[in-house]
Amino acid sequence: MRNRTVYVDVDGTLVHSFGAKRIPITHTIDFVKKLKEDGVSLFCWSMAGANYAQATAEEFGIAYCFDGFL
C-alpha cells in the first residue's frame, strides 16, 4: 500500500455528532492507524476547516497518523 494517498473526512467518517455529543467511529479510527502502519500517506480534511480536522484527530489520539490537515 506504499505510495498511496488517502484523504479522510471528519464528520460521518471519524466521528458522529449529535448536538454537543461526539461519538468516535472506532472501526474507522482503527483503520486509519492500520493504514499509517502500512505506510500510506494520510490527510484529514473537513469542510469546517483544517483546524477542526486537526482538533478532531488530536481529540481521538490519531493526529500523528496524518501528514496534513485540510
Secondary structure, DSSP 4 states (H G I P E B T S, - for coil): -TT-EEEEESBTTTEEEETTEEEE-HHHHHHHHHHHHTT-EEEEE-TT-HHHHHHHHHHTT-GGG-SEE-
